[in-house]
Structures are given as structure tokens and as C-alpha cells.
Amino acid sequence: MMPDMPQGAFADQWPFLPILERFGVAISIGLFVGIEREYSGKLGTRTFGLIAILGCLAGVAGTQFIWIAAPIILLVLTFINWRRLSAHDHLATTTTLSLSIVAFCAILCGMGHLYTPVLAAILCNSFLAWKQPIHAFTSSLSQQEVRSAILLAALSFIVMPVLPAHPVGPGHLVDPRSNWASVILIAGIAFVNYVLLKVLGPKGMELTAFFGGLINSRKVIVEFIMRAGSNSEVLLPIIYRGVILATSAMAIRNTIIVAALAHSTEAILLTLPPMGLMLLAGVVLWRIHPVVAEAASAKPLTLDSPFSLSAALKFGAVFLTLNVVGALAQRYFGSASFYFVSAAGGLLSSGSSIAAAATLIHHGELSPLTGVNGVVVASLTSILINIPLLRRVPGAGAYRTRLTLSLIGTAAAGSAGMLADMAWVHFHG
């Protein structure tokens, strides 16, 4: 917010520096948006600058002058669209909206606002500058993808608000809104990664492996192995790097889940050593293994839309089951039984198991150390269960051995981080 100044006051009550600051920000916004429009062959930069000056004058002078400036701006917009309609047989819709946004921003600047008009100008220019990627993305959308987005929005903003926001049921083990929020979080992560793949394009199997690993590392590994059946000799180097990338991405995803659901600084700090060591091991293994030219040019993988109602309900059922069983195991049988539940959850769905552990930390059912250890156990199980899948890669004895050792090494790095956490808590409390 800029310095306060009387609206509509006499000229001697308008300090020099605040006036200069307001006009400077308003004109900068006009030029900022106008340069993009002129670069795109639309309206000139001067028009946007002049509209910004007019809007800022109205904002400084007071409300009555805003009502005088509004018809002038409307007249300019009408004339612009009339000329465009006469010359090109279509309206200048985008330019009209961007010019209107600049006018509103300039008025806000004249009234003393700073953050809001600057933010609006940046967002406006972002949409204008990214016209081609946005059009390319929207034109490539399938009906299934649009339905998935609508369904995700409905589950987030219609279903979740009506769920009870407190624990219910026997033993108060189920918090419907919190549990559903966890389901939406995982589904949202998957959907965002799918959108990133669509926007960035399939620039190779490694890109797909990384973003796919943020969704479901096991699915990526299975798809890599299936693709290796026809031309395994060419794809073996890239399969190795892809499996390592997917595993590393899983460590990043699991850290994000804990940070988002546990609401515990201690849990986040305890998660960093095991997941950080797993990520470091993955990066080192990925870097030291070269890419063969033929493998780099191989046709990239494609992943289906990761979100559907059946997938969300399946994840929710597994998550709820692990949540309840994990809480009961911790209450009545201690930490060892919870670790067994986490390992079993890692066999089914590591994302569900980790989300359940983070939620139990948030509700006080688990200590941060026990919950994070469960997260690590689920992650290690999810990594090691992939080793038997490698036997399906034909003619890759050396690569199978190398991949097996690499996955074991990554799991060992996570185990070392977990032991470091336990030692730190033991000696420092």
C-alpha cells in the first residue's frame, strides 16, 4: 500500500513523492502490458500508457473523476472494436480486456494501492504472452481429460466442504474431511504432473519417468519393462536411468505429502534425512550412467490421465483402511505393529500408506519419529518390491544386476537416514 493521501483534495495537499510513485507504477503497468500487445501486432504501447495516465489521474482526483474517466475509456474501447470489426470482421476482445485491466490497475494506483494492480498486470501479461502454449494445450485436450478436471473440482469444492470436520465413528478413528482432503491432495498432485507432461511435451522417456514417478513410480517401471520387450538392447540404458529417476521422484513426492498432511515441523525435519539421502543416491546413480544416442532418440512413453473417480475411490479406500488399522496397531500393539502395517501398505500403495502415516502424526495418534519411520518403511518396501519386476526384462542380465544393486543402494540410503533420525532423537530428545 502506498502512502495515504486525501482523495479529491487541493493540489497543495498532494505530496510530490507519493504522486510521482503512483504515476510511475501506473505508467509502468501500462507500458508492461502495452509492449506485449504491440509485439503481438495489436494496439500500440502509447495507447496503453495514455490509458494508464488517465486512470491514475482519476484515481488520484477522487471518485467523481473516476465516473468521468470511465465513459472516456469506454468510448476508446468502442472505437477500437469498431475499427477492428470494419477491417478484420472480428472484435478485439483480448486487447479490449487487457486495456480495461490496465485502466482498472491505473485507477487503483491513483488511489494508493500497489500490490493488487501489480499482481493483476503480471497475471494479465502472463496470459497474453503464453497464448500459443495455452492454445496448444487446450486444443489437445480430450473429453476424458476435461471430465477428469471437472470431477476433481467437484470432489474438492462440493463434496469435501459438506463432510464432517471432526473425528467420527467408534474410537474417533476417522476424520472424514481430513481424510478426503488427503485423497484430493494425492489426486491433485497426479493431475498437476499430468498437466505438466501435456504442457512440456514428451521430450523423452526420462522426462516421463520423472513426472510419472511423482504420480506412481511402480506404474512407470512396469511400462518401461513392457516397452523393453521389443527393442530391449536399445532401451536398456534409458530404462536404467528412467527407473532411477522414477524412484528419486517418489522420494520427492513422499516428502511433499508429509509436509502437506503432517502439519509438524519436527516430522518434516525428520523426513528430510532419509528422503534426502534416497534422492541424493538416485541423482548420483543417474548422473554416472551415460545415455546412449540410440536410446535418447527412442519414442517416449505416454501415460493415461491419472485421475478418475474409480482411482480416487480406490485410493481413498486403501488410505482409510491403512489409517484405521495403523491407528489401532499403534494404540494396542505399539510401534512395531505400525511398521508392519506401513510395510504392507507399501506393497499396495505407498502413497496411501504415507498419507495415512502423515495424517496420524497430524492427529497425534503417532509421534513424529514413529510416523516418519513408517513413511520410510513404506517407501523402502515400494522400492524393493520393484526388483522382481526386473526379471521380465529380456536379455539384460548385466543391467538387471546393476539395477537391482542400484535399488538396494537407494533403499540402504533411506535406511541410513532413518537410523540417523533415531540416533538424533535418542541422544538429543
C-alpha positions in Angstrom: 0.0 0.0 0.0 1.4 3.4 -0.9 1.3 6.4 1.5 -2.2 7.7 2.3 -3.2 10.9 0.7 -6.6 12.8 0.7 -8.7 11.8 -2.3 -10.0 14.8 -4.2 -8.0 17.2 -2.1 -6.5 20.5 -3.1 -3.3 20.4 -5.1 -1.2 21.7 -2.2 -2.3 18.6 -0.2 -0.9 16.2 -2.8 2.7 15.4 -1.8 5.2 15.3 -4.6 6.8 11.9 -3.9 3.6 9.9 -3.4 2.1 11.4 -6.6 5.3 10.5 -8.5 5.3 7.0 -7.1 1.7 6.4 -8.1 2.1 7.7 -11.7 5.4 5.7 -12.0 3.7 2.4 -11.1 0.6 3.1 -13.3 2.7 4.0 -16.3 5.0 1.0 -15.8 1.9 -1.2 -15.8 0.6 0.4 -19.0 3.9 0.0 -20.8 4.4 -3.5 -19.4 1.2 -4.8 -20.9 1.4 -2.5 -24.0 4.8 -3.7 -25.1 3.4 -7.3 -25.3 0.4 -6.1 -27.3 2.5 -4.2 -29.7 4.9 -7.1 -30.1 1.9 -9.3 -31.0 0.9 -6.8 -33.7 -2.1 -5.4 -31.7 -2.6 -2.0 -30.1 0.3 0.3 -29.6 2.3 0.8 -26.4 1.4 4.6 -26.3 -2.3 3.8 -26.1 -1.8 1.6 -23.0 0.5 4.3 -21.5 -2.0 7.0 -22.0 -4.9 4.9 -20.6 -2.7 4.3 -17.6 -2.2 8.1 -17.1 -5.9 8.8 -17.5 -6.8 6.1 -14.9 -4.2 7.2 -12.4 -5.4 10.8 -12.7 -8.9 9.7 -12.0 -7.8 7.6 -9.0 -5.8 10.5 -7.5 -8.5 13.1 -8.1 -11.3 11.1 -6.5 -14.5 9.1 -7.1 -16.2 11.8 -9.1 -13.4 11.9 -11.6 -13.4 8.1 -12.0 -17.0 8.4 -13.2 -15.8 11.0 -15.7 -12.9 8.8 -16.9 -15.0 5.6 -17.3 -17.0 6.9 -20.3 -13.9 8.2 -22.0 -12.2 4.7 -21.6 -15.5 3.0 -22.8 -15.5 5.3 -25.8 -11.9 4.4 -26.7 -12.7 0.7 -26.4 -15.8 1.1 -28.6 -13.8 2.9 -31.3 -11.0 0.3 -31.2 -13.6 -2.6 -31.7 -15.4 -0.7 -34.4 -12.2 -0.3 -36.4 -11.2 -3.9 -35.9 -14.7 -5.1 -36.9 -14.6 -3.0 -40.0 -11.1 -4.0 -41.1 -10.9 -7.6 -40.0 -14.5 -8.7 -39.4 -13.9 -9.6 -35.7 -13.7 -7.9 -32.4 -10.5 -7.1 -30.5 -11.7 -9.0 -27.4 -8.3 -9.8 -25.9 -7.0 -6.3 -26.4 -10.2 -4.7 -25.0 -9.9 -6.8 -21.9 -6.2 -6.1 -21.4 -6.8 -2.4 -21.9 -9.6 -2.5 -19.4 -7.4 -4.3 -16.9 -4.7 -1.6 -17.3 -7.3 1.1 -16.7 -8.5 -0.5 -13.5 -5.0 -1.1 -12.3 -4.1 2.6 -13.0 -7.1 3.8 -11.0 -6.1 1.6 -8.1 -2.5 3.0 -8.4 -4.0 6.5 -8.2 -6.0 5.5 -5.1 -2.8 4.4 -3.4 -2.8 0.6 -4.0 0.4 -1.2 -5.1 0.3 -4.9 -4.7 -3.1 -5.6 -6.2 -2.6 -3.7 -9.5 1.0 -5.0 -10.0 -0.2 -8.6 -9.4 -3.1 -8.1 -11.8 -0.8 -6.7 -14.5 1.6 -9.6 -14.2 -1.2 -12.2 -14.4 -2.6 -10.3 -17.4 0.7 -10.3 -19.3 1.3 -13.9 -18.4 -1.9 -15.0 -20.2 -1.1 -12.7 -23.1 2.5 -13.9 -23.5 1.6 -17.6 -23.2 -1.1 -17.6 -25.8 0.5 -20.3 -28.0 1.2 -22.8 -25.2 -2.3 -22.3 -23.8 -4.0 -22.7 -27.1 -1.8 -25.8 -27.9 -2.7 -27.3 -24.5 -6.4 -26.6 -24.8 -6.7 -27.8 -28.4 -5.1 -31.1 -27.4 -7.4 -31.8 -24.5 -9.5 -34.9 -24.8 -13.0 -35.3 -23.5 -11.8 -37.6 -20.8 -9.3 -35.0 -19.5 -11.9 -32.3 -19.3 -14.3 -34.7 -17.4 -11.4 -35.5 -15.1 -10.8 -31.9 -14.3 -14.4 -31.2 -13.6 -14.7 -34.3 -11.4 -11.6 -33.3 -9.4 -13.1 -29.8 -8.9 -16.4 -31.2 -7.8 -14.8 -33.6 -5.3 -12.6 -30.7 -4.0 -15.2 -27.9 -3.7 -18.6 -29.6 -3.5 -18.0 -32.9 -1.7 -15.3 -32.0 0.8 -17.0 -29.0 2.4 -20.1 -31.0 3.4 -18.1 -33.7 5.2 -17.8 -33.6 9.0 -14.7 -31.7 10.1 -14.2 -33.8 13.3 -13.4 -37.4 14.1 -16.4 -39.7 13.9 -17.2 -43.4 14.5 -16.1 -45.9 17.1 -12.9 -44.7 18.8 -13.0 -41.5 16.8 -10.6 -43.0 14.3 -12.0 -41.4 11.1 -11.9 -37.7 10.3 -13.9 -37.6 7.1 -12.9 -34.1 5.8 -9.2 -34.5 6.7 -9.1 -37.9 5.1 -10.9 -36.7 2.0 -8.5 -33.8 1.8 -5.6 -36.3 1.7 -7.3 -38.1 -1.2 -7.8 -34.8 -3.1 -4.1 -33.9 -2.4 -2.7 -37.1 -3.9 -5.2 -36.9 -6.9 -4.2 -33.2 -7.4 -0.5 -34.0 -7.4 -1.2 -36.6 -10.1 -3.3 -34.3 -12.1 -0.8 -31.4 -12.0 2.0 -33.7 -13.1 -0.1 -34.9 -16.0 -0.8 -31.3 -17.0 3.0 -30.6 -16.8 3.6 -33.5 -19.2 1.0 -32.1 -21.6 2.4 -28.6 -21.5 6.1 -29.5 -21.7 5.5 -32.2 -24.2 7.1 -35.7 -24.3 10.7 -34.6 -24.5 11.9 -38.1 -23.8 11.4 -41.1 -21.7 13.4 -39.6 -18.8 11.0 -36.6 -18.5 8.1 -39.0 -18.5 9.9 -41.2 -15.9 10.4 -38.3 -13.5 6.9 -36.8 -13.7 5.4 -40.2 -13.8 7.3 -41.2 -10.7 5.7 -38.3 -8.9 2.3 -40.0 -9.7 3.1 -43.7 -9.5 6.7 -44.9 -9.7 5.6 -48.6 -10.0 3.4 -47.9 -13.0 6.3 -46.1 -14.7 8.7 -49.0 -14.1 6.1 -51.6 -15.3 5.6 -49.5 -18.5 9.4 -49.3 -19.1 9.8 -53.0 -18.7 6.9 -53.7 -21.1 8.4 -51.4 -23.7 11.7 -53.1 -23.4 10.2 -56.3 -24.8 10.5 -55.3 -28.4 13.8 -53.4 -28.5 15.5 -54.0 -25.2 19.1 -53.7 -26.4 18.4 -50.1 -27.5 16.3 -49.1 -24.5 18.3 -50.7 -21.7 20.4 -47.6 -20.8 17.4 -45.3 -20.8 15.4 -47.9 -18.8 18.0 -47.9 -16.2 18.0 -44.1 -16.0 14.3 -44.0 -16.1 13.8 -46.4 -13.2 16.3 -44.4 -11.1 14.5 -41.1 -11.9 11.1 -42.5 -11.1 12.4 -43.8 -7.7 14.0 -40.4 -7.0 10.8 -38.6 -7.9 8.9 -40.9 -5.4 11.2 -39.6 -2.6 10.3 -36.0 -3.6 6.6 -36.8 -3.7 6.7 -38.5 -0.3 8.4 -35.5 1.3 5.7 -33.2 -0.1 2.9 -35.5 1.2 4.4 -35.4 4.7 4.9 -31.6 4.6 1.3 -31.1 3.4 -0.5 -33.5 5.7 1.5 -33.9 8.9 1.5 -30.2 9.9 4.5 -30.9 12.0 7.9 -29.1 11.7 9.5 -32.0 13.5 8.1 -34.6 11.1 9.3 -32.5 8.1 12.8 -32.2 9.6 12.9 -36.0 10.3 11.7 -36.8 6.8 14.5 -34.8 5.1 17.5 -37.1 6.0 16.0 -40.4 4.7 14.3 -39.0 1.7 17.2 -36.6 1.0 19.7 -39.5 1.1 17.5 -41.5 -1.2 17.2 -38.6 -3.6 21.0 -38.0 -3.5 21.7 -41.6 -4.2 19.3 -41.5 -7.1 20.9 -38.4 -8.6 24.4 -39.9 -8.3 23.3 -43.2 -9.9 21.5 -41.3 -12.7 24.5 -39.0 -13.4 27.1 -41.7 -13.5 25.2 -43.8 -16.1 25.6 -42.4 -19.6 22.9 -42.1 -22.2 23.3 -44.0 -25.4 22.4 -42.0 -28.5 20.0 -44.6 -29.8 18.2 -44.8 -26.5 17.9 -41.0 -26.2 16.1 -40.9 -29.5 13.7 -43.7 -28.6 9.9 -43.0 -28.7 8.8 -41.5 -25.4 6.4 -43.2 -23.1 2.8 -41.9 -22.7 0.8 -42.0 -19.6 -3.0 -42.0 -19.4 -4.9 -39.4 -17.5 -4.1 -40.2 -13.8 -7.4 -39.1 -12.3 -10.7 -40.9 -12.4 -13.5 -41.5 -9.9 -12.7 -45.2 -9.6 -9.0 -44.4 -9.0 -9.8 -41.8 -6.3 -12.2 -44.1 -4.5 -9.7 -47.0 -4.6 -7.0 -44.7 -3.2 -9.5 -43.4 -0.6 -10.5 -47.0 0.5 -6.8 -48.1 0.8 -5.9 -44.9 2.6 -8.8 -45.1 5.1 -8.1 -48.8 5.8 -4.4 -48.1 6.5 -5.3 -45.1 8.6 -7.7 -47.0 10.8 -5.5 -50.1 11.0 -2.4 -48.1 11.6 -4.0 -46.1 14.5 -5.3 -49.3 16.1 -2.0 -51.0 15.7 -0.2 -48.1 17.4 -2.7 -47.9 20.2 -2.9 -51.5 21.2 0.3 -53.2 19.9 3.0 -50.5 19.7 5.3 -49.1 17.0 6.5 -52.5 15.7 2.9 -53.4 14.6 2.6 -50.0 12.9 5.8 -50.6 10.9 4.3 -53.9 9.7 1.2 -52.0 8.6 3.3 -49.5 6.8 5.3 -52.2 5.0 2.1 -53.9 3.9 0.8 -50.5 2.7 3.9 -50.0 0.7 3.2 -53.2 -1.2 -0.3 -52.0 -2.1 0.0 -48.2 -2.4 2.9 -46.3 -0.9 1.1 -43.0 -1.5 -1.8 -44.2 0.6 0.4 -45.6 3.3 2.5 -42.4 3.6 -0.6 -40.2 3.6 -2.1 -42.3 6.3 1.1 -42.0 8.4 1.3 -38.2 7.9 -2.4 -37.9 8.9 -1.9 -39.9 12.1 1.0 -37.6 13.0 -1.3 -34.6 12.5 -4.0 -36.0 14.8 -1.5 -37.0 17.5 -2.0 -40.8 17.0 1.7 -41.2 16.2 4.8 -39.4 17.4 6.7 -37.7 14.5 9.6 -40.2 14.7 7.3 -43.3 14.6 5.2 -41.8 11.8 8.3 -40.8 9.7 9.8 -44.2 10.3 6.5 -45.7 8.9 6.9 -43.4 5.9 10.4 -44.6 5.3 9.4 -48.3 5.7 6.6 -47.9 3.2 9.0 -46.1 0.8 11.6 -48.9 1.1 9.0 -51.6 0.6 7.8 -49.8 -2.5 11.3 -49.6 -3.9 12.3 -53.2 -3.2 9.1 -54.7 -4.5 10.2 -53.5 -7.9 13.2 -55.7 -8.0 11.3 -58.9 -9.0 9.7 -56.9 -11.9 13.2 -56.5 -13.4 13.4 -60.2 -14.2 10.9 -59.6 -17.0 13.4 -57.6 -19.0 14.7 -59.9 -21.7 18.4 -60.3 -22.4 19.5 -57.9 -19.7 21.5 -59.9 -17.2 24.1 -57.2 -16.5 21.5 -54.4 -16.4 19.2 -56.4 -14.1 22.1 -56.9 -11.7 23.1 -53.2 -11.9 19.5 -52.0 -11.4 19.0 -54.4 -8.6 22.1 -53.2 -6.8 21.1 -49.6 -7.5 17.6 -50.0 -6.0 19.1 -51.8 -3.0 21.6 -49.0 -2.6 18.9 -46.4 -2.8 16.9 -48.3 -0.1 20.0 -48.5 2.0 20.5 -44.8 1.8 16.9 -44.3 3.1 17.6 -46.8 5.9 20.7 -44.9 6.9 18.7 -41.7 7.1 16.1 -43.4 9.3 18.8 -44.7 11.6 20.3 -41.2 11.7 16.9 -39.8 12.8 16.6 -42.4 15.5 20.1 -41.7 16.8 19.4 -37.9 16.8 16.2 -38.3 18.8 17.8 -40.8 21.2 20.7 -38.5 22.0 19.1 -35.1 21.8 15.5 -35.9 22.9 
